[in-house]
Amino acid sequence: MTTALGSRAAFNSQISNVRYLKRWKVPERFENVNIEANERRLAMLERQPIYPPGVRPMKVPKELCHMKGPETVNNTLLYKQYGVMTLCGGWLRTGVIEMMRLTLNKKLDLTTSFAAWRIDPPYKPLTKKGIGKRMGKGKGAIDQYVVPVKAGRILFEVGGTIDFLEIEPVLQEICYKLSVDAIPVSQQILENIEAHYEKLERRNINPFSLKQVIDHNMHGSDKWVTKIEKKYYGDYI
């Protein structure tokens, strides 16, 4: 009896209760992250360009080509951490830019993180005629200035010794308020998106696509295909 109790006690001492325990993610090591000493917050951008004395602001057409197609320059993260990326083209007005700045600066911990703009101050003028005025008699007066962006444009970046799960709710809140479709991204997410499209292209065994239809003018596609579709093959609106 004593031997049985002793063996049972020895067995119980080897059992550890693991109920309700979670396998937490191993914290990331931020060894190569350099937090910017100056301007850790998003700086206030000018609402309109500053012209020299005697220079009259120029009125320009809408130029929708500046919003169509993919972004080919500012489409990567310089700090290799986190940011907000657009999914379509559009205009960013001064109120939207100020919303991004106030929302992020209010919830950003300056001791462990910093933020930086990736867009220019508003430079494109939009004109508007007064209420009740008839059409004609030239272009209207300049109403405000905007920033045109394309799909895949990085609006701003956030970096520091923080994890993506900490800053993602703030970035998602900003995306909900934006006038264009956008998502919070990290360096890992951008790499996964690129790998996903490469995998689809590599595994596609069917050569028939919209690109082939447009290039070979199948069913007289030149009559109903637009110029933007001939350039990007339906990938961007």
RODO-2510 file (C-alpha; in nm, 4 decimals, decimal comma):
residues 237
     n   res          X          Y          Z
     1     m     0,0000     0,0000     0,0000
     2     t     0,2782     0,2385     0,0875
     3     t     0,4578     0,1536    -0,2340
     4     a     0,1427     0,2233    -0,4384
     5     l     0,0867     0,5592    -0,2709
     6     g     0,4480     0,6558    -0,3195
     7     s     0,4437     0,5683    -0,6900
     8     r     0,1160     0,7597    -0,7349
     9     a     0,2585     1,0703    -0,5669
    10     a     0,5663     1,0497    -0,7867
    11     f     0,3428     1,0229    -1,0950
    12     n     0,1332     1,3243    -0,9922
    13     s     0,4456     1,5305    -0,9391
    14     q     0,5375     1,4785    -1,3048
    15     i     0,1984     1,6048    -1,4362
    16     s     0,1571     1,9789    -1,4922
    17     n    -0,1791     2,1445    -1,5511
    18     v    -0,1801     2,3150    -1,8921
    19     r    -0,5507     2,3881    -1,9188
    20     y    -0,6477     2,7388    -2,0385
    21     l    -0,2873     2,8202    -2,1292
    22     k    -0,2196     2,9887    -2,4647
    23     r     0,0783     2,9708    -2,6900
    24     w     0,1738     3,3349    -2,7064
    25     k     0,3677     3,4710    -3,0010
    26     v     0,7380     3,5205    -2,9419
    27     p     0,8045     3,8979    -2,9117
    28     e     0,9863     4,0447    -3,2077
    29     r     1,3346     4,1846    -3,1571
    30     f     1,3752     4,5385    -3,2839
    31     e     1,7516     4,5465    -3,3177
    32     n     1,7856     4,7422    -3,6435
    33     v     1,5114     4,9978    -3,5739
    34     n     1,6254     5,3571    -3,5369
    35     i     1,3589     5,5863    -3,3941
    36     e     1,3719     5,9294    -3,5527
    37     a     1,4799     6,1895    -3,3011
    38     n     1,3048     6,4819    -3,4713
    39     e     0,9455     6,5080    -3,5923
    40     r     0,8099     6,1835    -3,4515
    41     r     0,4567     6,3061    -3,5127
    42     l     0,2971     6,3652    -3,8500
    43     a     0,3733     6,7252    -3,9386
    44     m     0,1021     6,9664    -4,0455
    45     l     0,1000     7,0057    -4,4246
    46     e     0,0290     7,3321    -4,6025
    47     r    -0,3308     7,3646    -4,7190
    48     q    -0,2265     7,5317    -5,0446
    49     p     0,0969     7,6074    -5,2308
    50     i     0,2825     7,9255    -5,1486
    51     y     0,3404     8,1303    -5,4637
    52     p     0,5950     8,4099    -5,4998
    53     p     0,4632     8,7672    -5,4894
    54     g     0,3011     8,8698    -5,8154
    55     v     0,2474     8,5123    -5,9387
    56     r    -0,1132     8,4208    -6,0113
    57     p    -0,2220     8,0627    -5,9209
    58     m    -0,2738     7,8575    -6,2356
    59     k    -0,5971     7,6707    -6,3061
    60     v    -0,5463     7,3217    -6,4476
    61     p    -0,7828     7,0507    -6,5838
    62     k    -0,8818     6,7529    -6,3727
    63     e    -0,6294     6,5171    -6,5380
    64     l    -0,7851     6,1902    -6,4226
    65     c    -0,4783     6,0075    -6,5553
    66     h    -0,3041     6,1027    -6,2289
    67     m    -0,5481     5,8777    -6,0396
    68     k    -0,5813     5,5827    -6,2794
    69     g    -0,3466     5,2880    -6,2831
    70     p    -0,0954     5,1539    -6,0301
    71     e     0,1526     5,3514    -5,8249
    72     t     0,5048     5,2756    -5,9475
    73     v     0,7185     5,4925    -5,7167
    74     n     0,5798     5,5246    -5,3630
    75     n     0,4521     5,1676    -5,3361
    76     t     0,7024     5,0270    -5,0845
    77     l     0,7761     5,0870    -4,7162
    78     l     1,0988     5,2797    -4,6650
    79     y     1,1240     5,1869    -4,2961
    80     k     1,0186     4,8243    -4,3663
    81     q     0,7548     4,8284    -4,0902
    82     y     0,3928     4,9525    -4,1110
    83     g     0,1786     5,1956    -4,3056
    84     v    -0,1470     5,2607    -4,4919
    85     m    -0,1828     5,1672    -4,8613
    86     t    -0,4587     5,2744    -5,0996
    87     l    -0,6545     5,0195    -5,3048
    88     c    -0,7909     5,2605    -5,5663
    89     g    -0,7255     5,6051    -5,7059
    90     g    -0,8787     5,9272    -5,5831
    91     w    -0,8270     6,2728    -5,4343
    92     l    -0,7176     6,3511    -5,0806
    93     r    -0,8605     6,6801    -4,9658
    94     t    -0,7166     6,8953    -4,6914
    95     g    -0,9805     6,7784    -4,4418
    96     v    -0,8913     6,4124    -4,4997
    97     i    -0,5193     6,4817    -4,4583
    98     e    -0,5862     6,6681    -4,1332
    99     m    -0,8023     6,3776    -4,0116
   100     m    -0,5146     6,1326    -4,0643
   101     r    -0,2724     6,3587    -3,8808
   102     l    -0,4950     6,4219    -3,5776
   103     t    -0,6103     6,0603    -3,5421
   104     l    -0,2616     5,9126    -3,5562
   105     n    -0,0864     6,1766    -3,3438
   106     k    -0,3512     6,1428    -3,0732
   107     k    -0,2969     5,7675    -3,0288
   108     l     0,0737     5,7394    -3,1113
   109     d     0,3174     5,6587    -2,8325
   110     l     0,6137     5,8842    -2,9041
   111     t     0,8443     5,6950    -2,6674
   112     t     0,8359     5,3773    -2,8757
   113     s     0,7186     5,4838    -3,2236
   114     f     0,7240     5,7546    -3,4886
   115     a     0,5352     5,8430    -3,8081
   116     a     0,6306     5,9970    -4,1417
   117     w     0,4342     6,1272    -4,4412
   118     r     0,4679     5,9663    -4,7843
   119     i     0,2490     6,2146    -4,9726
   120     d     0,3092     6,5707    -5,0884
   121     p     0,1175     6,8705    -4,9546
   122     p    -0,1963     6,9573    -5,1557
   123     y    -0,0844     7,1061    -5,4875
   124     k    -0,3592     7,0362    -5,7454
   125     p    -0,6256     7,3125    -5,7600
   126     l    -0,9945     7,2310    -5,7910
   127     t    -1,2255     7,5002    -5,9245
   128     k    -1,5902     7,5591    -5,8395
   129     k    -1,8546     7,8021    -5,9552
   130     g    -2,0695     7,9920    -5,7105
   131     i    -2,4197     7,8812    -5,6167
   132     g    -2,6820     8,0028    -5,8622
   133     k    -2,4378     8,0998    -6,1382
   134     r    -2,4980     7,9882    -6,4926
   135     m    -2,2607     7,7727    -6,6894
   136     g    -2,0158     7,9361    -6,9223
   137     k    -1,8026     8,2521    -6,8978
   138     g    -1,4848     8,0610    -6,8319
   139     k    -1,3544     7,8328    -6,5606
   140     g    -1,4623     7,8927    -6,2013
   141     a    -1,2476     8,0183    -5,9163
   142     i    -1,0106     7,7911    -5,7246
   143     d    -1,2012     7,6322    -5,4355
   144     q    -0,9390     7,4084    -5,2714
   145     y    -0,6264     7,2035    -5,3330
   146     v    -0,6027     6,8228    -5,3317
   147     v    -0,3471     6,5427    -5,3657
   148     p    -0,4176     6,2841    -5,6398
   149     v    -0,3178     5,9274    -5,5464
   150     k    -0,3160     5,5986    -5,7363
   151     a    -0,3812     5,2405    -5,6302
   152     g    -0,0983     5,0990    -5,4199
   153     r     0,0191     5,4367    -5,2871
   154     i     0,1656     5,4460    -4,9344
   155     l     0,0097     5,7444    -4,7567
   156     f     0,2213     5,7413    -4,4407
   157     e     0,4444     5,5073    -4,2444
   158     v     0,4679     5,4151    -3,8763
   159     g     0,7771     5,2613    -3,7211
   160     g     0,9518     5,1999    -3,3931
   161     t     0,9713     4,9263    -3,1318
   162     i     0,6044     4,8278    -3,1580
   163     d     0,4268     4,5242    -3,2988
   164     f     0,1785     4,5366    -3,5862
   165     l    -0,1040     4,4174    -3,3597
   166     e    -0,0575     4,7273    -3,1424
   167     i    -0,0800     4,9826    -3,4219
   168     e    -0,3251     4,7990    -3,6512
   169     p    -0,6466     4,9235    -3,4765
   170     v    -0,5346     5,2853    -3,5184
   171     l    -0,4457     5,2364    -3,8838
   172     q    -0,7760     5,0558    -3,9459
   173     e    -0,9702     5,3434    -3,7917
   174     i    -0,7984     5,5842    -4,0297
   175     c    -0,8791     5,3587    -4,3264
   176     y    -1,2490     5,3639    -4,2346
   177     k    -1,2526     5,7445    -4,2437
   178     l    -1,0579     5,7895    -4,5679
   179     s    -1,2288     5,9021    -4,8880
   180     v    -1,0511     5,6230    -5,0829
   181     d    -1,0331     5,2506    -5,0133
   182     a    -0,7223     5,1670    -4,8095
   183     i    -0,5838     4,8964    -4,5810
   184     p    -0,3195     4,8864    -4,3058
   185     v    -0,0124     4,6976    -4,4247
   186     s     0,3201     4,5755    -4,2914
   187     q     0,6323     4,4629    -4,4712
   188     q     0,5260     4,0998    -4,4273
   189     i     0,1811     4,1680    -4,5738
   190     l     0,3296     4,3354    -4,8824
   191     e     0,5629     4,0417    -4,9364
   192     n     0,2730     3,7958    -4,9002
   193     i     0,0632     3,9885    -5,1548
   194     e     0,3477     3,9897    -5,4060
   195     a     0,4131     3,6183    -5,3513
   196     h     0,0409     3,5427    -5,3923
   197     y     0,0208     3,7079    -5,7359
   198     e     0,3417     3,5390    -5,8476
   199     k     0,1985     3,2035    -5,7402
   200     l    -0,1256     3,2627    -5,9323
   201     e     0,0642     3,3577    -6,2453
   202     r     0,2942     3,0579    -6,2139
   203     r     0,0103     2,8085    -6,1596
   204     n    -0,2168     2,9469    -6,4319
   205     i    -0,2280     2,6873    -6,7117
   206     n    -0,5028     2,8600    -6,9098
   207     p    -0,3512     3,1173    -7,1475
   208     f    -0,6911     3,2719    -7,2239
   209     s    -0,7234     3,6055    -7,0465
   210     l    -0,8428     3,9605    -7,1036
   211     k    -0,4910     4,0539    -7,2132
   212     q    -0,5050     3,7978    -7,4934
   213     v    -0,8516     3,9159    -7,5986
   214     i    -0,7420     4,2795    -7,6215
   215     d    -0,4056     4,2139    -7,7891
   216     h    -0,5567     3,9893    -8,0601
   217     n    -0,8775     4,1953    -8,1068
   218     m    -1,1038     3,8982    -8,0416
   219     h    -1,4738     3,9560    -8,1236
   220     g    -1,3894     4,3108    -8,2293
   221     s    -1,2792     4,4177    -7,8812
   222     d    -1,1245     4,7385    -8,0161
   223     k    -1,4755     4,8799    -8,0588
   224     w    -1,5809     4,8495    -7,6949
   225     v    -1,2536     4,8386    -7,4959
   226     t    -1,1454     5,1709    -7,3449
   227     k    -0,7955     5,3167    -7,3499
   228     i    -0,7383     5,2501    -6,9812
   229     e    -0,8326     4,8830    -7,0310
   230     k    -0,5903     4,8530    -7,3202
   231     k    -0,3144     4,9830    -7,0971
   232     y    -0,3805     4,7895    -6,7730
   233     y    -0,5970     4,5017    -6,9073
   234     g    -0,8803     4,5485    -6,6581
   235     d    -0,6643     4,5399    -6,3451
   236     y    -0,7303     4,9023    -6,2497
   237     i    -1,0457     5,1086    -6,2928
***
